[in-house]
Amino acid sequence: MARGAADAGRASVRASRATASGTVRAGKATAKGARKVGTATRRLTYANGAGRTGLGRLIELSAGNSASDALVTVALASTVFFGVPVGEARGSVALYLVITMVPFALLAPFVGPILDRFRSGRRYVMAGTLFGRGLLCFAMAAAVGPGDLPTLFIGALGVLVLSKAYNVSRAAIMPSVLPADITLVSANARVALFTLVSAGVAVPVGAGLTAWLGSATVLRVAMVAFLLLGVVAVRLPRHVDSPELEEEGAAPRWRTLLKVGPAVAEAVWANVAIRVFSGFLLFFLLFLVQDAAVPWLAGGVAGDSFFDVPRTIALLAGAAGLGGLAGAAVANWTRNNAPQLIVLVTLAVTVATAIVTAIFFGIWAALAISLVTAFAQELGKLALDAIVQREIGEEVRSSTFGVVEAMLQLAWVFGGLVGLVLSLTQSSTAGLVTLAAVLTVALGWLLVARGRRVRAARRKLHRQRAEAAAEAPADRPWPGAGDPPLPDTLDTTKPLTNPNA
């Protein structure tokens, strides 16, 4: 028995050694693969001179910021929204949207000017937004256990506001880190691509960790990530910070939609229309699907029983994610070609797709409208960022981006509330026709305003040319005036030294 026990012990030791060796080999292989992925990612982020100017570091920081925000969203989803029945979810979501809208409406006039006042320390402003979200995640993690909903709502709102402040600062410093070989639209598209990919990777990881360890643990992981990213933000290149350009004693300049110029205002209003439709479509389709008020769930189409509620929601989310990636890729491909035209084209494509979907509503039409709306939202926003970065001066750029972000957020929330209300009708045709008509009116108004502006600019140019032509004979001397008089006969044996002669 002793020999048998000794033999069994030796076999267990050999097995444990083999297991440990296999674990070590698997760990080395994983680390090697991670290093290869990191090296390939670094090549992409630092391409075309982005490593020299600091754009590569900004892309990596923004990708980490997006992944951390995704972890917070997944962790809060199970506690705030998806954990309640459908009837109660409408009230909870409406309350959350209203609570989200009010602070943005109150804080929007102040966020941008405050950021403009700290242009010389934008690295520390970005780091502050990251450190602040880390502390809020710590507070929300402590509130998950006892179910402290007020703390969760306030924490989620604070994370959202600080995330928007980070996006404003990041967009404002983009021209400072722009390499010579990359345009503004391409740089914005590169940042968007990496943020979307990182968020797409973080969502399933966060969902798995939430199911395994709980929401509180995921929030603590996000807290650590935000704190580390704050350190990375401080280590951005110094030229990210802009010098103070305003004169001493000058009154601070406030930026509103009435003072941004016609090109920026047109792009903002087009994006507002797209955001209204995006928020509407998200909550309208979500509650229609949960109520089984769509044809493929109500048994209206034969052979569509495969598309149940969870699979339909997953397909719609996948189509939206794919549309966002496609929008960023197309923005990178279009370079800097007429961003004003890109904005109007995205709105026109959205209008056409909404009309077709309202007429031929079904599972494939719903997937198409989800993809096209996400595509238009991403491409239109990137073109808008490029227009603001090009048209607005450094001293008020953050103020402009603050107003733009607030307008887009409020438009999305308003569209979501409209979607919640119209979903009570359980009629897909009524909701889609209503929003398609609104989008058509918005597109027509923008086109008419653009036509008037172009005609006014042409008339002004013609008037200036006519005035210049009328004043030219009196102001411009006759050719050859001031030259010595020509003789009656020319001596052909001497060269001509006066070209006028």
C-alpha positions as CSV (number, residue, x, y, z in Angstrom):
1,M,0.0,0.0,0.0
2,A,2.9,2.4,0.8
3,R,4.5,1.6,-2.5
4,G,1.2,2.1,-4.3
5,A,0.7,5.4,-2.6
6,A,4.3,6.5,-3.5
7,D,3.8,5.5,-7.1
8,A,0.5,7.4,-7.2
9,G,2.2,10.4,-5.7
10,R,5.0,10.3,-8.2
11,A,2.4,10.0,-11.0
12,S,0.5,13.0,-9.6
13,V,3.7,15.1,-9.5
14,R,4.5,14.2,-13.1
15,A,1.0,15.0,-14.2
16,S,1.1,18.3,-12.3
17,R,4.4,19.1,-13.9
18,A,3.1,18.3,-17.3
19,T,0.0,20.5,-16.6
20,A,2.2,23.3,-15.3
21,S,4.4,23.0,-18.4
22,G,1.4,23.1,-20.7
23,T,0.0,26.1,-18.8
24,V,3.3,27.9,-19.1
25,R,3.5,27.1,-22.8
26,A,0.0,28.3,-23.3
27,G,0.8,31.5,-21.4
28,K,3.9,32.1,-23.5
29,A,1.9,31.5,-26.7
30,T,-0.8,34.0,-25.5
31,A,1.8,36.6,-24.6
32,K,3.6,36.1,-27.9
33,G,0.3,36.5,-29.8
34,A,-0.5,39.6,-27.7
35,R,2.8,41.1,-28.6
36,K,2.3,40.4,-32.3
37,V,-1.2,42.1,-32.1
38,G,0.3,45.0,-30.2
39,T,3.1,45.4,-32.7
40,A,0.7,45.3,-35.7
41,T,-1.6,47.8,-34.0
42,R,1.3,50.1,-33.3
43,R,2.3,50.0,-36.9
44,L,-1.3,51.1,-37.9
45,T,-1.6,53.8,-35.3
46,Y,1.8,55.3,-36.0
47,A,1.6,55.1,-39.8
48,N,2.1,58.2,-42.1
49,G,4.0,60.2,-39.5
50,A,1.4,59.8,-36.7
51,G,4.1,58.6,-34.3
52,R,6.1,61.7,-34.7
53,T,3.3,64.2,-34.1
54,G,1.6,62.4,-31.2
55,L,-1.5,61.3,-33.2
56,G,-0.6,57.7,-32.6
57,R,-0.6,58.1,-28.8
58,L,-3.9,60.0,-29.1
59,I,-5.5,57.2,-31.1
60,E,-4.4,54.6,-28.5
61,L,-5.6,56.8,-25.6
62,S,-9.0,57.2,-27.4
63,A,-9.3,53.5,-28.0
64,G,-8.7,52.8,-24.3
65,N,-11.2,55.5,-23.4
66,S,-13.8,53.9,-25.7
67,A,-13.2,50.4,-24.3
68,S,-13.5,51.6,-20.7
69,D,-16.8,53.5,-21.5
70,A,-18.1,50.3,-23.1
71,L,-17.3,48.3,-19.9
72,V,-19.2,50.9,-17.8
73,T,-22.2,50.7,-20.2
74,V,-22.3,46.9,-20.1
75,A,-21.9,46.8,-16.3
76,L,-24.8,49.3,-15.9
77,A,-27.1,47.7,-18.5
78,S,-27.9,44.7,-16.3
79,T,-28.7,46.9,-13.3
80,V,-30.6,49.8,-14.9
81,F,-32.4,48.6,-18.1
82,F,-32.4,45.0,-19.1
83,G,-33.2,43.7,-15.6
84,V,-36.7,45.1,-15.5
85,P,-39.9,44.0,-17.4
86,V,-40.8,45.7,-20.7
87,G,-43.7,47.7,-19.2
88,E,-41.4,49.1,-16.4
89,A,-38.5,49.6,-18.8
90,R,-40.2,52.3,-20.7
91,G,-40.6,54.4,-17.6
92,S,-37.1,53.8,-16.5
93,V,-35.6,54.6,-19.9
94,A,-37.7,57.7,-20.2
95,L,-36.6,58.9,-16.8
96,Y,-33.0,58.2,-17.7
97,L,-33.3,60.1,-20.9
98,V,-34.8,63.1,-19.2
99,I,-32.2,63.1,-16.5
100,T,-29.6,62.9,-19.2
101,M,-31.1,65.8,-21.2
102,V,-31.5,68.4,-18.4
103,P,-27.8,68.6,-17.2
104,F,-26.6,68.8,-20.8
105,A,-28.9,71.7,-21.5
106,L,-27.7,73.4,-18.4
107,L,-23.9,72.6,-18.7
108,A,-23.5,73.0,-22.5
109,P,-22.9,76.8,-22.4
110,F,-20.2,76.4,-19.8
111,V,-18.2,73.3,-20.8
112,G,-16.7,74.7,-24.0
113,P,-15.6,78.1,-22.6
114,I,-14.1,76.4,-19.6
115,L,-12.0,74.1,-21.8
116,D,-11.0,77.1,-23.9
117,R,-9.7,78.9,-20.8
118,F,-7.4,75.9,-20.2
119,R,-5.9,75.5,-23.7
120,S,-2.4,75.6,-22.3
121,G,-3.2,72.5,-20.2
122,R,-5.4,70.3,-22.3
123,R,-3.4,67.2,-21.4
124,Y,-4.3,67.7,-17.8
125,V,-8.0,68.5,-18.7
126,M,-8.2,65.1,-20.6
127,A,-6.5,63.4,-17.7
128,G,-8.9,65.0,-15.3
129,T,-11.9,63.6,-17.2
130,L,-10.4,60.1,-17.0
131,F,-9.5,60.3,-13.3
132,G,-13.0,61.6,-12.6
133,R,-14.6,58.7,-14.3
134,G,-12.4,56.3,-12.4
135,L,-13.7,57.8,-9.1
136,L,-17.3,57.6,-10.3
137,C,-16.8,54.0,-11.2
138,F,-15.6,53.3,-7.7
139,A,-18.7,55.0,-6.3
140,M,-21.1,53.1,-8.6
141,A,-19.4,49.8,-7.8
142,A,-20.2,50.4,-4.1
143,A,-23.8,51.3,-5.0
144,V,-24.5,48.1,-7.0
145,G,-24.8,45.8,-4.0
146,P,-27.4,47.7,-2.0
147,G,-29.2,48.7,-5.2
148,D,-28.7,52.5,-4.7
149,L,-30.3,53.7,-7.9
150,P,-29.8,57.5,-7.3
151,T,-26.1,57.0,-7.0
152,L,-26.1,54.8,-10.1
153,F,-28.0,57.4,-12.1
154,I,-25.8,60.3,-10.9
155,G,-22.7,58.3,-11.5
156,A,-23.8,57.3,-15.0
157,L,-24.6,60.9,-15.8
158,G,-21.2,62.1,-14.5
159,V,-19.5,59.5,-16.6
160,L,-21.4,60.6,-19.7
161,V,-20.7,64.3,-19.1
162,L,-16.9,63.6,-18.5
163,S,-16.9,61.4,-21.6
164,K,-18.3,64.2,-23.7
165,A,-15.8,66.6,-22.2
166,Y,-13.0,64.2,-23.2
167,N,-14.3,64.0,-26.8
168,V,-14.5,67.8,-27.0
169,S,-10.8,68.1,-25.9
170,R,-9.7,65.4,-28.2
171,A,-11.4,66.9,-31.2
172,A,-10.0,70.4,-30.3
173,I,-6.4,69.2,-30.2
174,M,-6.6,67.2,-33.5
175,P,-5.1,69.9,-35.7
176,S,-2.1,70.1,-33.2
177,V,-1.2,66.5,-33.8
178,L,-2.1,66.3,-37.5
179,P,0.8,65.0,-39.7
180,A,1.5,66.6,-43.1
181,D,0.5,63.4,-44.9
182,I,-3.0,63.0,-43.3
183,T,-6.0,65.2,-43.7
184,L,-8.4,66.1,-40.9
185,V,-11.2,63.8,-42.2
186,S,-8.7,60.9,-42.4
187,A,-7.3,61.5,-38.9
188,N,-10.8,61.7,-37.4
189,A,-11.7,58.5,-39.3
190,R,-8.6,56.7,-38.0
191,V,-9.5,57.6,-34.4
192,A,-13.1,56.5,-35.0
193,L,-12.1,53.2,-36.4
194,F,-9.9,52.3,-33.5
195,T,-12.4,53.5,-30.9
196,L,-15.2,51.4,-32.6
197,V,-13.0,48.3,-32.8
198,S,-11.9,48.6,-29.1
199,A,-15.5,49.1,-28.0
200,G,-16.6,46.1,-30.1
201,V,-14.0,44.0,-28.4
202,A,-14.8,45.3,-24.9
203,V,-18.5,44.7,-25.1
204,P,-18.5,40.9,-25.2
205,V,-15.6,40.8,-22.7
206,G,-17.5,43.0,-20.4
207,A,-20.7,41.0,-20.8
208,G,-18.8,37.8,-20.0
209,L,-17.1,39.3,-16.9
210,T,-20.5,40.7,-15.8
211,A,-22.1,37.3,-16.0
212,W,-19.2,35.7,-14.2
213,L,-18.1,38.2,-11.6
214,G,-20.9,40.7,-11.4
215,S,-21.4,44.4,-12.3
216,A,-19.5,45.7,-9.3
217,T,-16.3,43.9,-10.4
218,V,-16.5,45.1,-14.0
219,L,-17.0,48.7,-12.7
220,R,-13.8,48.3,-10.6
221,V,-11.9,47.0,-13.7
222,A,-13.1,50.1,-15.5
223,M,-12.0,52.2,-12.6
224,V,-8.4,50.8,-12.9
225,A,-8.5,51.3,-16.7
226,F,-9.5,55.0,-16.4
227,L,-6.8,55.7,-13.8
228,L,-4.1,54.2,-16.0
229,L,-5.4,56.1,-19.0
230,G,-5.2,59.3,-17.1
231,V,-1.5,58.7,-16.6
232,V,-1.2,58.1,-20.3
233,A,-3.0,61.4,-21.1
234,V,-0.5,63.4,-19.0
235,R,2.3,61.8,-21.0
236,L,1.0,63.1,-24.3
237,P,3.4,65.4,-26.2
238,R,3.7,69.0,-24.9
239,H,2.7,70.6,-28.2
240,V,-0.8,69.3,-27.6
241,D,-1.2,72.2,-25.2
242,S,-1.8,75.4,-27.1
243,P,-0.5,78.8,-26.0
244,E,-2.8,81.5,-24.8
245,L,-3.6,83.6,-27.9
246,E,-6.2,86.0,-26.5
247,E,-5.1,89.5,-25.4
248,E,-5.0,90.3,-21.8
249,G,-8.1,91.9,-20.5
250,A,-10.2,90.7,-23.5
251,A,-13.7,89.5,-22.8
252,P,-14.2,85.8,-23.2
253,R,-15.8,84.8,-26.4
254,W,-18.9,82.6,-26.3
255,R,-19.7,80.3,-29.2
256,T,-23.3,79.6,-30.2
257,L,-24.9,78.2,-33.3
258,L,-25.7,81.8,-34.5
259,K,-22.0,82.6,-34.6
260,V,-20.3,79.6,-36.1
261,G,-20.8,80.6,-39.8
262,P,-23.1,79.2,-42.4
263,A,-20.9,76.1,-43.3
264,V,-20.6,74.9,-39.7
265,A,-24.3,75.6,-39.0
266,E,-25.4,73.7,-42.0
267,A,-23.3,70.7,-41.0
268,V,-24.6,70.9,-37.4
269,W,-28.3,70.9,-38.4
270,A,-27.8,68.0,-40.8
271,N,-26.2,66.0,-38.1
272,V,-28.9,67.0,-35.6
273,A,-31.5,65.6,-38.0
274,I,-29.5,62.3,-38.3
275,R,-29.1,62.1,-34.5
276,V,-32.9,62.6,-33.9
277,F,-33.6,59.7,-36.3
278,S,-30.9,57.5,-34.8
279,G,-32.2,57.9,-31.2
280,F,-35.8,57.4,-32.5
281,L,-34.8,54.2,-34.4
282,L,-32.9,52.7,-31.5
283,F,-35.8,52.8,-28.9
284,F,-38.6,52.5,-31.4
285,L,-37.3,49.2,-32.9
286,L,-36.1,47.9,-29.5
287,F,-39.6,48.1,-27.9
288,L,-41.4,47.0,-31.0
289,V,-39.3,43.9,-31.0
290,Q,-39.7,43.3,-27.3
291,D,-43.5,43.7,-27.7
292,A,-43.4,41.3,-30.7
293,A,-45.2,44.0,-32.7
294,V,-43.1,43.4,-35.9
295,P,-44.3,41.1,-38.8
296,W,-41.6,38.4,-38.4
297,L,-42.4,37.9,-34.7
298,A,-46.1,38.2,-35.0
299,G,-46.3,35.3,-37.5
300,G,-46.9,37.6,-40.5
301,V,-44.1,36.1,-42.6
302,A,-43.7,32.4,-43.1
303,G,-40.4,30.8,-42.4
304,D,-39.2,33.7,-40.2
305,S,-39.5,31.9,-36.8
306,F,-35.7,31.8,-36.6
307,F,-35.7,35.5,-35.8
308,D,-36.9,35.5,-32.2
309,V,-36.5,38.5,-29.9
310,P,-32.9,38.0,-28.7
311,R,-31.6,37.1,-32.2
312,T,-33.4,40.1,-33.7
313,I,-31.9,42.5,-31.2
314,A,-28.4,40.9,-31.7
315,L,-28.8,41.3,-35.5
316,L,-29.9,44.9,-35.2
317,A,-27.0,45.7,-32.9
318,G,-24.6,43.9,-35.3
319,A,-25.9,45.9,-38.3
320,A,-25.5,49.1,-36.4
321,G,-21.9,48.3,-35.4
322,L,-21.1,47.3,-39.0
323,G,-22.6,50.6,-40.3
324,G,-20.4,52.6,-37.9
325,L,-17.3,50.8,-39.0
326,A,-18.3,51.3,-42.7
327,G,-18.8,55.0,-42.0
328,A,-15.4,55.4,-40.5
329,A,-13.8,53.5,-43.3
330,V,-15.5,55.5,-46.0
331,A,-14.5,58.7,-44.2
332,N,-10.9,57.6,-44.4
333,W,-11.3,56.8,-48.1
334,T,-12.9,60.1,-49.0
335,R,-9.9,62.0,-47.5
336,N,-10.8,65.8,-47.3
337,N,-13.1,66.0,-50.4
338,A,-15.9,68.5,-49.7
339,P,-17.0,67.6,-46.2
340,Q,-20.0,69.9,-46.6
341,L,-21.2,67.8,-49.5
342,I,-20.6,64.6,-47.5
343,V,-22.9,65.8,-44.7
344,L,-25.8,66.5,-47.1
345,V,-25.3,63.2,-48.9
346,T,-25.4,61.2,-45.7
347,L,-28.7,63.0,-44.7
348,A,-30.1,62.3,-48.2
349,V,-29.2,58.6,-48.0
350,T,-30.9,58.4,-44.6
351,V,-34.1,60.0,-45.9
352,A,-34.2,57.6,-48.9
353,T,-33.7,54.6,-46.7
354,A,-36.3,55.6,-44.2
355,I,-38.9,56.1,-46.9
356,V,-38.1,52.7,-48.4
357,T,-38.2,51.0,-45.0
358,A,-41.5,52.6,-44.1
359,I,-43.0,51.1,-47.3
360,F,-41.4,47.7,-47.3
361,F,-40.9,47.1,-43.5
362,G,-39.6,43.7,-42.6
363,I,-36.6,42.0,-41.0
364,W,-34.3,42.9,-43.9
365,A,-35.5,46.4,-44.1
366,A,-35.0,46.9,-40.4
367,L,-31.4,45.6,-40.7
368,A,-30.8,47.9,-43.6
369,I,-32.1,51.0,-41.9
370,S,-30.0,50.2,-38.8
371,L,-26.9,49.8,-40.9
372,V,-27.5,53.0,-43.0
373,T,-28.4,55.1,-40.0
374,A,-25.3,54.1,-38.1
375,F,-23.2,54.7,-41.3
376,A,-24.7,58.1,-41.8
377,Q,-24.3,59.1,-38.2
378,E,-20.6,58.1,-38.1
379,L,-19.7,59.6,-41.5
380,G,-21.6,62.8,-41.0
381,K,-20.1,63.4,-37.5
382,L,-16.5,62.9,-38.9
383,A,-17.2,65.4,-41.7
384,L,-18.7,67.8,-39.2
385,D,-15.5,67.5,-37.0
386,A,-13.3,68.3,-40.0
387,I,-15.5,71.4,-40.9
388,V,-15.2,72.7,-37.3
389,Q,-11.5,72.1,-37.1
390,R,-11.0,73.9,-40.4
391,E,-13.4,76.8,-40.0
392,I,-13.2,77.7,-36.3
393,G,-10.2,79.4,-34.7
394,E,-8.1,77.9,-32.0
395,E,-9.3,80.3,-29.3
396,V,-12.9,79.2,-29.5
397,R,-12.7,75.7,-30.9
398,S,-13.4,73.9,-27.7
399,S,-16.5,76.1,-27.2
400,T,-17.7,75.2,-30.6
401,F,-17.2,71.5,-30.0
402,G,-18.9,71.8,-26.7
403,V,-22.0,73.3,-28.3
404,V,-22.0,70.8,-31.1
405,E,-21.7,67.8,-28.7
406,A,-24.5,69.1,-26.5
407,M,-26.7,69.7,-29.6
408,L,-26.1,66.2,-30.9
409,Q,-26.7,64.6,-27.5
410,L,-29.9,66.5,-27.0
411,A,-31.1,65.6,-30.5
412,W,-30.4,61.9,-29.8
413,V,-32.3,62.0,-26.5
414,F,-35.2,63.9,-28.0
415,G,-35.4,61.3,-30.8
416,G,-35.3,58.5,-28.2
417,L,-38.2,60.0,-26.3
418,V,-40.2,60.3,-29.6
419,G,-39.4,56.6,-30.3
420,L,-40.6,55.6,-26.8
421,V,-43.9,57.4,-27.4
422,L,-44.5,56.1,-30.9
423,S,-43.7,52.6,-29.9
424,L,-46.8,52.6,-27.8
425,T,-48.8,52.6,-31.0
426,Q,-47.2,49.3,-32.0
427,S,-47.3,50.4,-35.6
428,S,-44.0,50.4,-37.5
429,T,-45.5,52.3,-40.4
430,A,-46.8,55.2,-38.4
431,G,-43.5,55.9,-36.7
432,L,-41.3,55.5,-39.7
433,V,-43.5,57.6,-42.0
434,T,-43.6,60.4,-39.4
435,L,-39.8,60.5,-39.0
436,A,-39.2,60.1,-42.8
437,A,-41.4,63.1,-43.4
438,V,-39.5,65.1,-40.7
439,L,-36.2,64.2,-42.3
440,T,-37.4,65.1,-45.8
441,V,-38.5,68.5,-44.5
442,A,-35.1,69.0,-42.9
443,L,-33.2,68.0,-46.0
444,G,-35.3,70.3,-48.2
445,W,-34.8,73.3,-45.8
446,L,-31.0,72.8,-45.8
447,L,-30.9,72.5,-49.6
448,V,-33.0,75.7,-50.1
449,A,-30.9,77.6,-47.6
450,R,-27.7,76.4,-49.3
451,G,-29.1,77.4,-52.7
452,R,-29.9,80.9,-51.4
453,R,-26.4,81.2,-49.9
454,V,-24.7,80.1,-53.1
455,R,-26.7,82.6,-55.2
456,A,-26.0,85.4,-52.8
457,A,-22.3,84.6,-52.9
458,R,-22.4,84.6,-56.7
459,R,-24.2,87.9,-56.9
460,K,-21.7,89.5,-54.5
461,L,-18.8,88.2,-56.6
462,H,-20.3,89.6,-59.8
463,R,-20.9,92.9,-58.1
464,Q,-17.3,93.1,-56.9
465,R,-16.0,92.3,-60.3
466,A,-18.2,94.9,-61.9
467,E,-17.0,97.5,-59.4
468,A,-13.4,96.6,-60.0
469,A,-13.8,96.8,-63.8
470,A,-15.5,100.2,-63.5
471,E,-12.6,101.6,-61.3
472,A,-9.8,100.0,-63.3
473,P,-9.2,102.9,-66.0
474,A,-9.0,105.6,-63.4
475,D,-6.7,103.8,-60.9
476,R,-4.4,101.9,-63.3
477,P,-1.8,103.9,-65.3
478,W,-1.7,103.6,-69.1
479,P,0.9,101.1,-70.2
480,G,4.1,102.9,-70.9
481,A,3.3,106.0,-68.9
482,G,6.4,107.7,-67.5
483,D,8.6,106.4,-70.3
484,P,10.6,108.8,-72.4
485,P,8.9,109.8,-75.7
486,L,9.7,107.8,-78.7
487,P,11.7,109.4,-81.6
488,D,10.2,109.9,-85.0
489,T,12.6,107.5,-86.5
490,L,14.3,104.5,-85.0
491,D,18.0,103.7,-85.3
492,T,18.0,100.1,-86.1
493,T,21.7,99.8,-85.5
494,K,21.3,100.1,-81.7
495,P,19.4,97.6,-79.6
496,L,16.2,98.6,-78.0
497,T,16.7,99.0,-74.2
498,N,13.1,100.0,-73.3
499,P,10.7,97.1,-73.7
500,N,7.7,99.4,-74.0
501,A,9.4,101.0,-77.1
